[in-house]
Amino acid sequence: MYRRRDSSRLPILLTFSLLALALASVVALRLGLLPGVIAWANERAARPAPSYADAAPAITPTDTPTATPSPTATPSPTPTDTPTLTPTAIVTTTIVTITSQLEKTLSPQPTVLATGPDSTPMLVPGRPWPTPDPAAAQDHYWLERPIGPGGQIYANAWYPYGTDARGQYLPHHGVDIVNEEGTPVLAVAEAEVVIAGTDAEHVVGPEPNFYGNLIVLRLLRTYHDQPVFVLYGHLSEVNVQPGEIVQPGQPIGRVGMTGIALGPHLHLEVRVGQNDYAHTRNPELWLKPTPGYGTLAGRLINAEGRTWANVPILIYQAPRLDRIWQQVYTYLDLPDINPDDDWGENFMLADMPVGQYRIETKVNGRIYRQDVEIKEGQTTFVIIQTVD
Ligand SMILES: [Zn+2]
Protein backbone atom coordinates (compact mmCIF):
# COMPACT_ATOMS: atom_id res chain seq x y z
CA MET A 1 0.00 0.00 0.00
CA TYR A 2 1.32 3.40 -0.93
CA ARG A 3 -0.78 6.35 -0.04
CA ARG A 4 0.65 9.69 0.79
CA ARG A 5 -0.38 11.37 3.95
CA ASP A 6 -1.34 14.99 3.87
CA SER A 7 1.41 17.36 2.89
CA SER A 8 1.60 18.91 6.35
CA ARG A 9 3.88 15.99 7.18
CA LEU A 10 6.41 17.07 4.62
CA PRO A 11 8.92 18.55 7.06
CA ILE A 12 9.25 15.18 8.71
CA LEU A 13 9.94 13.61 5.38
CA LEU A 14 12.60 16.16 4.59
CA THR A 15 14.32 15.74 7.91
CA PHE A 16 14.82 12.07 7.30
CA SER A 17 15.13 12.08 3.56
CA LEU A 18 18.79 11.17 3.48
CA LEU A 19 18.05 8.05 5.39
CA ALA A 20 15.63 7.02 2.71
CA LEU A 21 18.51 6.21 0.48
CA ALA A 22 20.41 4.59 3.30
CA LEU A 23 17.52 2.25 3.85
CA ALA A 24 16.88 1.68 0.20
CA SER A 25 20.51 0.80 -0.15
CA VAL A 26 20.11 -2.33 1.88
CA VAL A 27 18.26 -3.74 -1.06
CA ALA A 28 21.09 -2.79 -3.34
CA LEU A 29 23.44 -4.44 -0.92
CA ARG A 30 21.46 -7.64 -0.96
CA LEU A 31 21.57 -7.62 -4.71
CA GLY A 32 25.31 -7.21 -4.68
CA LEU A 33 25.10 -3.64 -5.87
CA LEU A 34 26.23 -2.41 -2.48
CA PRO A 35 28.57 0.62 -3.09
CA GLY A 36 29.03 3.93 -1.48
CA VAL A 37 25.38 4.70 -1.13
CA ILE A 38 25.45 3.47 2.41
CA ALA A 39 28.66 5.23 3.12
CA TRP A 40 27.57 8.75 2.46
CA ALA A 41 24.20 8.52 4.02
CA ASN A 42 25.34 8.19 7.54
CA GLU A 43 28.99 8.99 7.48
CA ARG A 44 29.64 11.13 10.45
CA ALA A 45 32.76 13.18 10.04
CA ALA A 46 36.06 12.09 11.47
CA ARG A 47 34.96 11.22 14.94
CA PRO A 48 37.11 8.49 16.43
CA ALA A 49 34.22 6.37 17.70
CA PRO A 50 30.99 8.02 16.74
CA SER A 51 27.82 6.84 18.34
CA TYR A 52 24.94 8.33 20.21
CA ALA A 53 27.26 8.56 23.17
CA ASP A 54 29.30 11.17 21.34
CA ALA A 55 26.22 13.32 21.43
CA ALA A 56 26.44 13.47 17.69
CA PRO A 57 23.01 13.98 16.18
CA ALA A 58 23.03 10.54 14.75
CA ILE A 59 19.82 10.70 12.79
CA THR A 60 20.79 13.82 10.92
CA PRO A 61 23.95 13.12 8.94
CA THR A 62 26.38 15.98 8.71
CA ASP A 63 28.30 14.94 5.63
CA THR A 64 27.66 16.17 2.18
CA PRO A 65 26.25 13.23 0.30
CA THR A 66 28.17 12.15 -2.77
CA ALA A 67 25.35 10.12 -4.20
CA THR A 68 22.36 11.61 -5.93
CA PRO A 69 19.56 12.15 -3.46
CA SER A 70 16.14 10.75 -4.11
CA PRO A 71 13.58 13.12 -5.60
CA THR A 72 12.20 13.85 -2.18
CA ALA A 73 15.56 14.40 -0.55
CA THR A 74 17.06 17.66 0.51
CA PRO A 75 20.81 17.73 0.20
CA SER A 76 21.72 19.40 3.43
CA PRO A 77 19.74 18.51 6.51
CA THR A 78 20.96 20.37 9.53
CA PRO A 79 21.56 18.81 12.91
CA THR A 80 18.80 19.64 15.32
CA ASP A 81 20.85 19.49 18.45
CA THR A 82 24.42 19.79 19.56
CA PRO A 83 24.20 18.88 23.21
CA THR A 84 27.04 19.48 25.57
CA LEU A 85 28.68 16.30 26.69
CA THR A 86 28.52 15.40 30.31
CA PRO A 87 30.44 12.52 31.83
CA THR A 88 28.76 9.32 30.91
CA ALA A 89 27.48 6.95 33.52
CA ILE A 90 27.33 3.30 32.72
CA VAL A 91 24.72 1.35 34.58
CA THR A 92 23.28 -2.06 34.18
CA THR A 93 19.74 -2.32 33.01
CA THR A 94 17.41 -5.01 31.89
CA ILE A 95 18.54 -5.23 28.30
CA VAL A 96 18.85 -8.83 27.31
CA THR A 97 19.77 -10.44 24.07
CA ILE A 98 18.14 -13.71 23.31
CA THR A 99 18.80 -15.77 20.27
CA SER A 100 15.99 -18.05 19.38
CA GLN A 101 16.02 -21.79 19.00
CA LEU A 102 18.70 -23.74 20.80
CA GLU A 103 21.07 -21.00 21.79
CA LYS A 104 19.59 -18.50 24.15
CA THR A 105 22.04 -16.26 25.86
CA LEU A 106 21.78 -13.33 28.18
CA SER A 107 24.07 -10.49 27.37
CA PRO A 108 26.61 -10.06 30.17
CA GLN A 109 27.31 -6.35 29.87
CA PRO A 110 24.45 -4.29 28.54
CA THR A 111 25.00 -0.61 28.94
CA VAL A 112 23.05 2.53 29.40
CA LEU A 113 24.89 5.74 28.71
CA ALA A 114 23.44 8.83 30.27
CA THR A 115 23.99 11.96 28.25
CA GLY A 116 23.43 15.60 28.86
CA PRO A 117 20.18 17.32 28.10
CA ASP A 118 19.49 18.05 24.50
CA SER A 119 16.71 19.46 22.41
CA THR A 120 15.19 16.11 21.49
CA PRO A 121 11.48 16.19 22.31
CA MET A 122 10.58 14.10 25.33
CA LEU A 123 8.99 10.83 24.27
CA VAL A 124 5.71 9.79 25.82
CA PRO A 125 5.13 6.06 26.37
CA GLY A 126 2.18 4.47 24.63
CA ARG A 127 -0.08 1.58 25.52
CA PRO A 128 0.93 -1.45 27.55
CA TRP A 129 2.73 -3.71 25.08
CA PRO A 130 2.37 -7.49 25.00
CA THR A 131 5.49 -9.02 26.50
CA PRO A 132 5.61 -12.74 25.76
CA ASP A 133 8.76 -14.48 26.97
CA PRO A 134 11.12 -14.54 24.00
CA ALA A 135 13.02 -17.41 25.57
CA ALA A 136 9.95 -19.53 24.94
CA ALA A 137 9.27 -18.16 21.46
CA GLN A 138 9.28 -20.35 18.41
CA ASP A 139 10.29 -19.13 15.01
CA HIS A 140 7.57 -19.70 12.45
CA TYR A 141 9.21 -19.05 9.13
CA TRP A 142 6.54 -20.99 7.30
CA LEU A 143 6.33 -18.89 4.16
CA GLU A 144 8.38 -19.15 0.99
CA ARG A 145 9.09 -15.97 -0.94
CA PRO A 146 6.14 -14.83 -3.05
CA ILE A 147 8.44 -13.77 -5.89
CA GLY A 148 10.66 -16.16 -7.83
CA PRO A 149 14.45 -15.89 -8.10
CA GLY A 150 14.26 -13.80 -11.26
CA GLY A 151 12.66 -10.91 -9.40
CA GLN A 152 13.21 -8.78 -6.32
CA ILE A 153 12.48 -11.06 -3.39
CA TYR A 154 13.18 -8.66 -0.51
CA ALA A 155 10.72 -6.26 1.03
CA ASN A 156 11.21 -2.54 0.77
CA ALA A 157 13.11 -1.53 3.91
CA TRP A 158 11.97 2.08 3.67
CA TYR A 159 8.36 1.23 4.46
CA PRO A 160 8.29 -1.79 6.75
CA TYR A 161 5.37 -3.14 8.74
CA GLY A 162 3.96 -0.97 11.48
CA THR A 163 5.54 2.26 10.27
CA ASP A 164 4.53 5.19 8.08
CA ALA A 165 7.81 5.80 6.20
CA ARG A 166 8.69 8.84 8.32
CA GLY A 167 5.20 10.24 8.06
CA GLN A 168 5.04 9.88 4.32
CA TYR A 169 2.40 7.15 4.03
CA LEU A 170 -0.42 5.55 5.96
CA PRO A 171 0.58 3.10 8.69
CA HIS A 172 1.65 -0.06 6.90
CA HIS A 173 -0.16 -3.32 7.59
CA GLY A 174 2.12 -5.40 5.41
CA VAL A 175 5.30 -5.14 3.39
CA ASP A 176 5.92 -4.05 -0.18
CA ILE A 177 8.01 -6.09 -2.58
CA VAL A 178 8.77 -3.94 -5.60
CA ASN A 179 8.82 -5.69 -8.97
CA GLU A 180 7.95 -4.97 -12.55
CA GLU A 181 4.37 -5.13 -13.67
CA GLY A 182 3.53 -8.67 -14.71
CA THR A 183 6.10 -10.43 -12.50
CA PRO A 184 4.52 -13.73 -11.38
CA VAL A 185 3.52 -13.97 -7.72
CA LEU A 186 3.79 -17.38 -6.08
CA ALA A 187 1.88 -19.17 -3.36
CA VAL A 188 3.93 -18.91 -0.16
CA ALA A 189 2.68 -22.14 1.40
CA GLU A 190 0.18 -24.93 0.99
CA ALA A 191 -3.09 -23.08 1.29
CA GLU A 192 -6.68 -22.65 0.21
CA VAL A 193 -7.68 -19.65 -1.85
CA VAL A 194 -10.38 -17.82 0.10
CA ILE A 195 -10.57 -14.59 -1.92
CA ALA A 196 -9.63 -14.12 -5.55
CA GLY A 197 -10.88 -11.00 -7.28
CA THR A 198 -11.15 -7.37 -6.28
CA ASP A 199 -12.04 -5.47 -3.13
CA ALA A 200 -14.37 -3.14 -5.01
CA GLU A 201 -17.44 -4.49 -3.28
CA HIS A 202 -16.08 -6.24 -0.22
CA VAL A 203 -13.90 -4.26 2.13
CA VAL A 204 -10.70 -6.15 2.79
CA GLY A 205 -8.53 -3.19 3.77
CA PRO A 206 -9.55 0.13 5.34
CA GLU A 207 -11.91 0.98 2.47
CA PRO A 208 -13.13 -0.44 -0.86
CA ASN A 209 -10.77 -0.41 -3.84
CA PHE A 210 -7.76 -0.26 -1.55
CA TYR A 211 -5.93 -3.41 -2.65
CA GLY A 212 -7.42 -3.61 -6.16
CA ASN A 213 -7.06 -7.10 -7.58
CA LEU A 214 -6.15 -9.35 -4.72
CA ILE A 215 -5.80 -12.89 -3.48
CA VAL A 216 -6.17 -14.10 0.08
CA LEU A 217 -4.88 -17.54 1.02
CA ARG A 218 -5.62 -19.43 4.21
CA LEU A 219 -2.78 -21.74 5.19
CA LEU A 220 -3.68 -25.39 5.63
CA ARG A 221 -1.91 -25.38 8.99
CA THR A 222 -2.89 -23.29 11.99
CA TYR A 223 -0.78 -21.20 14.36
CA HIS A 224 -1.60 -21.46 18.07
CA ASP A 225 -4.94 -22.87 16.93
CA GLN A 226 -5.64 -19.78 14.85
CA PRO A 227 -6.03 -19.54 11.08
CA VAL A 228 -3.31 -17.70 9.17
CA PHE A 229 -4.19 -15.64 6.09
CA VAL A 230 -1.82 -14.21 3.50
CA LEU A 231 -3.03 -11.32 1.33
CA TYR A 232 -1.55 -10.34 -2.04
CA GLY A 233 -2.58 -6.83 -3.08
CA HIS A 234 -2.41 -4.58 -6.16
CA LEU A 235 -2.19 -7.48 -8.65
CA SER A 236 -2.51 -7.03 -12.39
CA GLU A 237 -3.79 -10.58 -12.82
CA VAL A 238 -5.47 -13.11 -10.58
CA ASN A 239 -5.05 -16.67 -11.85
CA VAL A 240 -6.76 -18.75 -9.15
CA GLN A 241 -10.30 -19.33 -7.96
CA PRO A 242 -11.75 -19.40 -4.44
CA GLY A 243 -11.68 -22.92 -3.02
CA GLU A 244 -8.57 -23.93 -4.95
CA ILE A 245 -5.73 -25.55 -3.02
CA VAL A 246 -2.35 -24.13 -4.00
CA GLN A 247 1.17 -25.43 -3.41
CA PRO A 248 4.21 -23.36 -2.39
CA GLY A 249 5.89 -21.87 -5.44
CA GLN A 250 2.80 -22.17 -7.62
CA PRO A 251 2.14 -19.06 -9.74
CA ILE A 252 -1.19 -17.56 -8.69
CA GLY A 253 -1.19 -14.07 -10.19
CA ARG A 254 0.96 -11.19 -11.35
CA VAL A 255 2.37 -8.00 -9.84
CA GLY A 256 0.49 -4.83 -10.68
CA MET A 257 -0.57 -1.50 -9.25
CA THR A 258 -4.36 -1.79 -9.00
CA GLY A 259 -6.07 -0.17 -6.03
CA ILE A 260 -4.08 2.47 -4.21
CA ALA A 261 -0.51 2.02 -5.42
CA LEU A 262 1.97 4.53 -6.79
CA GLY A 263 3.93 1.97 -8.76
CA PRO A 264 3.93 -1.77 -9.46
CA HIS A 265 4.65 -3.79 -6.35
CA LEU A 266 3.30 -6.69 -4.36
CA HIS A 267 1.76 -5.73 -1.05
CA LEU A 268 1.99 -8.82 1.15
CA GLU A 269 0.09 -9.12 4.39
CA VAL A 270 -0.16 -11.78 7.08
CA ARG A 271 -3.30 -11.94 9.20
CA VAL A 272 -3.71 -14.18 12.24
CA GLY A 273 -7.02 -15.21 13.77
CA GLN A 274 -9.30 -13.27 11.44
CA ASN A 275 -9.09 -12.17 7.85
CA ASP A 276 -9.37 -8.44 8.44
CA TYR A 277 -7.31 -5.29 8.51
CA ALA A 278 -7.07 -5.23 12.31
CA HIS A 279 -5.46 -8.67 12.63
CA THR A 280 -2.23 -8.21 10.68
CA ARG A 281 1.23 -9.26 11.86
CA ASN A 282 4.68 -8.48 10.49
CA PRO A 283 5.11 -10.76 7.45
CA GLU A 284 8.89 -10.62 7.84
CA LEU A 285 8.63 -12.88 10.89
CA TRP A 286 6.90 -15.39 8.61
CA LEU A 287 8.99 -15.26 5.43
CA LYS A 288 11.80 -17.79 5.58
CA PRO A 289 15.22 -16.05 5.66
CA THR A 290 17.38 -16.70 2.65
CA PRO A 291 20.72 -18.57 3.04
CA GLY A 292 23.32 -16.44 4.81
CA TYR A 293 20.76 -14.13 6.37
CA GLY A 294 18.99 -13.82 9.70
CA THR A 295 16.54 -11.57 11.48
CA LEU A 296 16.76 -8.97 14.22
CA ALA A 297 13.64 -8.34 16.25
CA GLY A 298 13.19 -6.53 19.51
CA ARG A 299 11.07 -4.70 21.97
CA LEU A 300 11.63 -1.14 23.14
CA ILE A 301 9.45 -0.55 26.17
CA ASN A 302 9.53 1.54 29.31
CA ALA A 303 9.86 0.33 32.88
CA GLU A 304 6.11 -0.33 33.04
CA GLY A 305 6.09 -2.32 29.82
CA ARG A 306 4.57 0.41 27.67
CA THR A 307 5.64 0.80 24.09
CA TRP A 308 8.00 3.51 22.93
CA ALA A 309 6.53 4.20 19.52
CA ASN A 310 8.17 5.54 16.37
CA VAL A 311 11.66 5.70 17.91
CA PRO A 312 14.76 5.28 15.72
CA ILE A 313 16.83 2.16 16.28
CA LEU A 314 20.32 2.53 14.85
CA ILE A 315 22.12 -0.57 13.62
CA TYR A 316 25.88 -0.75 13.13
CA GLN A 317 27.50 -3.66 11.32
CA ALA A 318 30.85 -4.89 12.66
CA PRO A 319 33.59 -4.06 12.13
CA ARG A 320 32.34 -0.66 11.01
CA LEU A 321 30.88 0.48 14.31
CA ASP A 322 31.61 4.08 13.41
CA ARG A 323 28.87 4.46 10.86
CA ILE A 324 25.22 3.64 10.84
CA TRP A 325 24.54 0.65 8.64
CA GLN A 326 20.79 0.71 8.85
CA GLN A 327 18.02 2.40 10.77
CA VAL A 328 14.57 1.19 11.64
CA TYR A 329 11.74 2.70 13.67
CA THR A 330 9.67 1.11 16.38
CA TYR A 331 6.07 0.44 15.42
CA LEU A 332 3.48 3.14 15.66
CA ASP A 333 1.25 2.81 18.70
CA LEU A 334 -1.98 2.00 16.91
CA PRO A 335 -4.60 -0.56 17.93
CA ASP A 336 -4.45 -2.34 14.58
CA ILE A 337 -0.66 -2.65 14.48
CA ASN A 338 0.14 -5.87 16.27
CA PRO A 339 3.21 -7.64 17.61
CA ASP A 340 3.94 -11.22 16.76
CA ASP A 341 2.17 -13.65 19.09
CA ASP A 342 5.42 -15.43 19.91
CA TRP A 343 7.88 -12.58 20.00
CA GLY A 344 6.02 -9.45 21.07
CA GLU A 345 8.36 -7.24 19.03
CA ASN A 346 7.89 -3.59 18.24
CA PHE A 347 10.78 -3.29 15.85
CA MET A 348 12.59 -5.60 13.50
CA LEU A 349 14.86 -5.85 10.51
CA ALA A 350 14.83 -8.93 8.31
CA ASP A 351 17.33 -10.24 5.79
CA MET A 352 20.49 -9.14 7.61
CA PRO A 353 23.75 -10.85 6.60
CA VAL A 354 24.94 -13.08 9.43
CA GLY A 355 27.51 -11.46 11.70
CA GLN A 356 28.02 -9.06 14.57
CA TYR A 357 26.05 -5.87 14.97
CA ARG A 358 25.56 -3.08 17.46
CA ILE A 359 22.17 -1.61 18.23
CA GLU A 360 21.65 1.80 19.74
CA THR A 361 18.65 3.83 20.61
CA LYS A 362 17.99 6.91 22.62
CA VAL A 363 15.05 7.57 24.89
CA ASN A 364 14.70 10.77 26.85
CA GLY A 365 18.39 11.54 27.09
CA ARG A 366 19.70 8.05 27.71
CA ILE A 367 21.48 5.89 25.22
CA TYR A 368 20.82 2.17 25.17
CA ARG A 369 23.36 0.03 23.42
CA GLN A 370 23.57 -3.68 22.79
CA ASP A 371 25.86 -5.86 20.70
CA VAL A 372 24.14 -8.77 19.00
CA GLU A 373 24.95 -11.62 16.68
CA ILE A 374 22.73 -12.39 13.72
CA LYS A 375 22.65 -16.09 12.91
CA GLU A 376 21.60 -17.80 9.74
CA GLY A 377 17.93 -18.57 9.50
CA GLN A 378 17.19 -17.43 13.05
CA THR A 379 15.67 -14.56 14.97
CA THR A 380 17.93 -12.67 17.35
CA PHE A 381 15.72 -10.93 19.86
CA VAL A 382 16.65 -7.88 21.93
CA ILE A 383 14.71 -6.41 24.81
CA ILE A 384 15.47 -2.83 25.67
CA GLN A 385 13.56 -1.77 28.75
CA THR A 386 14.23 1.83 29.59
CA VAL A 387 14.85 3.02 33.12
CA ASP A 388 12.04 5.56 33.08
ZN1 LIG B 1 1.91 -2.00 1.08
Residues whose N, C-alpha, C, O or C-beta is under 5 A from the ligand:
A	BS01	ZN	M1 Y2 V175 D176 H267
